[in-house]
Amino acid sequence: MSSSLLRSLNALGVLGIAVILATGLALQVIDDELPCPLCLLQRVGFTLVMFGFMLNVMQGLRARHYGIVVFAALFGAAVALRQISLHVVPGTGTYGSPILGLHLYTWAFLLFAAVLLAVGVLMIASRDHPVDDRAVASGAQRAVCWFAIAVTAANVIATFLECGPTVCADNPVDYILLSQNDLPDLTYFS
């Protein structure tokens, strides 16, 4: 596989993860499904996966960039597996609405596993290619990266509105900074 094709596949990875994060944010805003702390940690995992792919797009293909993706996917998968284990026992309830029969944390686990598989394939395909530092990302690839940055910024803002400067609620029901009744207690900061 050529290095330009591999770079394009990494850009596709950036776009795919950005769409996942945008979908989670859309469900949060449209369906009023506020993410729990474990859900937010899964979003961090997806963001770090996206960052590793973005490094390959913008700075060239490197094994260490894939290493970031692998560690981020392992982190995200571990968090998703933790959340699955909290809800696997009958009668313990679930968190959020299912999509196509699976909850978002189960989908997250499957997607992190798919990322690990895809990175393995990309690393095997790119192992014999020398690094070309002169190659630059195309306009479309840069646009994908800017879209990913915008989606990440929107998620950061939504999380800050939900949690404020304090620890996020275990079972959030409202955006703490938008609610007049539930303003955070900041007395321990003084």
TACOR-V977740 format. One record per run of one state. SS is the DSSP state (h for helix, s for strand, l for the rest). FROM is the first residue (numbers start at 1). TO is the last residue. If there is no record, write none. Layout:
# TACOR-V977740
ss:SS from:FROM to:TO
ss:SS from:FROM to:TO
This chain:
# TACOR-V977740
ss:l from:1 to:2
ss:h from:3 to:30
ss:l from:31 to:36
ss:h from:37 to:59
ss:l from:60 to:62
ss:h from:63 to:87
ss:l from:88 to:98
ss:s from:99 to:99
ss:l from:100 to:101
ss:s from:102 to:102
ss:l from:103 to:103
ss:h from:104 to:126
ss:l from:127 to:138
ss:h from:139 to:163
ss:l from:164 to:186
ss:h from:187 to:189
ss:l from:190 to:190
